[in-house]
Amino acid sequence: MKYLAAYLLLQQGGNASPSAAQVTKLLESVGVEVESKKVALLIKSVEGKSTEELIAEGATKLASVPTGGAGAASSGSSGAAAGGADEAAEEEAEEEKEESDDDMGFGLFD
């Protein structure tokens, strides 16, 4: 990610096609250890593409990645049941906390 960020930063600075040496120089100027193989792979994969093309390509790939919240929101009844279970778990945790204080017979800061 840092290599891509450096590449895009150089592009935004006016260099339409940054070289591996320029990306390396930028990263080293801020104290980042650079792996030349990764820089070379980046340059090879983005060669001849504009920033807009890269963003569009990335957005397409990102759209295919599943997200964690889709399953719970798919059914209203399961969402309500999950909400009730969350409330019960919170109440139980609060009761356990109160009981654990009673078992010790003293508070931590008393």
Secondary structure as GFF3:
##gff-version 3
##sequence-region A 1 110
A	DSSP	alpha_helix	2	12	.	.	.	ID=ss1
A	DSSP	alpha_helix	20	29	.	.	.	ID=ss2
A	DSSP	alpha_helix	36	46	.	.	.	ID=ss3
A	DSSP	alpha_helix	51	63	.	.	.	ID=ss4
A	DSSP	alpha_helix	70	73	.	.	.	ID=ss5
A	DSSP	alpha_helix	76	104	.	.	.	ID=ss6
###
